[in-house]
Amino acid sequence: MDNDYVDELVYEWDEVYKKGQLSLWVLLSLYDGKKYAAEIAEFMNRVTNGTFEVQEQSLYRALRRFKGMRMVSVSEEDSPNGGPKRKFYELTQIGKAVLAQFVELHITPLTKHDIAVLLSSIQQEGTKS
């Protein structure tokens, strides 16, 4: 098997996948609690073991979009080190409802036993190559 070709295909798929996942990771991070932008990025990096990193510009664009959709609220708070005020983002009730419905539609099916067995089999097969 051509491992370089497989790696290339996975890389391309991963790039598309990550673009679609930004919304989920941002909303999950805010479900975890109110955060400023750097904390959101840190959350995503930590919970994905560094496999999902977001560019600052993309993160702010997503946050503005969510604010416009009334899914996220924004407040300013003093910086702990006396610097400029920080913008904190928090999930609204609409945001929580949208996230809950999305999780029910797209994430919950991945937790079913049959899917867990398939995923485990895929992981085991992948370690053999």
C-alpha positions as CSV (number, residue, x, y, z in Angstrom):
1,M,0.0,0.0,0.0
2,D,1.2,3.5,-0.8
3,N,1.3,5.1,2.7
4,D,2.3,8.5,1.3
5,Y,-0.9,8.5,-0.8
6,V,-3.0,7.4,2.2
7,D,-1.4,10.2,4.3
8,E,-2.2,12.7,1.6
9,L,-5.9,11.6,1.4
10,V,-6.2,11.8,5.2
11,Y,-4.7,15.2,5.2
12,E,-7.1,16.5,2.6
13,W,-10.1,14.9,4.4
14,D,-8.9,16.4,7.7
15,E,-8.7,19.9,6.3
16,V,-12.4,19.7,5.2
17,Y,-13.4,18.0,8.4
18,K,-11.8,20.7,10.6
19,K,-13.6,23.5,8.7
20,G,-16.9,21.8,9.6
21,Q,-15.9,21.1,13.2
22,L,-15.0,24.7,14.3
23,S,-18.6,25.5,15.2
24,L,-18.9,22.3,17.3
25,W,-15.7,22.9,19.2
26,V,-16.4,26.6,19.9
27,L,-19.9,25.9,21.2
28,L,-18.6,22.9,23.3
29,S,-16.0,25.1,24.8
30,L,-18.6,27.7,25.7
31,Y,-20.9,25.1,27.1
32,D,-18.0,24.3,29.4
33,G,-18.2,27.9,30.7
34,K,-17.7,31.5,29.9
35,K,-14.3,32.1,28.2
36,Y,-12.3,34.7,26.3
37,A,-11.0,33.9,22.9
38,A,-7.6,32.5,23.9
39,E,-9.3,30.2,26.5
40,I,-11.6,28.9,23.8
41,A,-8.5,28.1,21.6
42,E,-6.8,26.5,24.5
43,F,-9.8,24.4,25.3
44,M,-10.0,23.1,21.7
45,N,-6.3,22.3,21.7
46,R,-6.4,20.5,25.0
47,V,-9.5,18.3,24.5
48,T,-8.4,17.3,21.0
49,N,-4.8,16.5,22.2
50,G,-3.5,19.2,19.8
51,T,-5.1,17.8,16.7
52,F,-7.5,20.7,16.3
53,E,-6.0,24.2,16.2
54,V,-7.8,27.3,15.2
55,Q,-6.5,30.4,13.6
56,E,-7.3,33.5,15.6
57,Q,-9.1,35.2,12.6
58,S,-11.3,32.1,12.1
59,L,-12.2,31.9,15.8
60,Y,-13.2,35.6,15.9
61,R,-15.2,35.3,12.7
62,A,-17.1,32.3,14.2
63,L,-17.7,34.2,17.5
64,R,-19.1,37.2,15.6
65,R,-21.3,35.0,13.5
66,F,-22.6,33.3,16.7
67,K,-23.2,36.6,18.4
68,G,-25.2,37.8,15.3
69,M,-27.3,34.6,15.6
70,R,-27.9,35.2,19.3
71,M,-26.2,32.0,20.2
72,V,-23.4,33.7,22.1
73,S,-23.4,36.8,24.3
74,V,-20.4,39.0,24.8
75,S,-19.3,40.9,27.9
76,E,-16.2,42.9,28.7
77,E,-14.3,42.4,32.0
78,D,-11.2,43.8,33.5
79,S,-8.0,42.0,32.7
80,P,-6.4,40.4,35.8
81,N,-3.0,42.0,35.1
82,G,-4.5,45.5,34.6
83,G,-4.3,45.5,30.8
84,P,-7.2,46.3,28.4
85,K,-10.6,44.8,29.1
86,R,-11.1,41.3,27.8
87,K,-14.2,40.2,25.8
88,F,-15.8,37.1,27.3
89,Y,-18.1,34.9,25.4
90,E,-20.9,32.9,26.8
91,L,-23.4,30.5,25.4
92,T,-27.0,31.8,25.4
93,Q,-30.1,29.7,25.9
94,I,-30.5,29.7,22.1
95,G,-26.9,28.5,21.7
96,K,-27.5,25.7,24.3
97,A,-30.6,24.6,22.5
98,V,-28.9,24.6,19.1
99,L,-25.9,22.7,20.5
100,A,-28.2,20.1,22.2
101,Q,-30.2,19.5,19.0
102,F,-27.0,19.2,16.9
103,V,-25.5,16.7,19.4
104,E,-28.7,14.7,19.3
105,L,-28.7,14.6,15.5
106,H,-25.0,14.1,14.8
107,I,-23.0,13.1,17.9
108,T,-25.3,10.7,19.8
109,P,-25.4,8.2,16.9
110,L,-21.6,7.9,17.2
111,T,-22.0,6.6,20.8
112,K,-24.2,3.7,19.9
113,H,-22.8,0.2,20.6
114,D,-22.7,-0.9,16.9
115,I,-20.8,2.2,15.9
116,A,-18.4,1.8,18.8
117,V,-17.6,-1.7,17.7
118,L,-17.0,-0.5,14.1
119,L,-14.7,2.3,15.3
120,S,-12.7,-0.1,17.5
121,S,-12.3,-2.5,14.6
122,I,-11.1,0.4,12.4
123,Q,-8.6,1.4,15.0
124,Q,-7.3,-2.1,15.4
125,E,-7.0,-2.6,11.7
126,G,-5.2,0.7,11.4
127,T,-2.5,-0.3,13.9
128,K,-1.8,-3.4,11.8
129,S,-0.7,-1.5,8.8
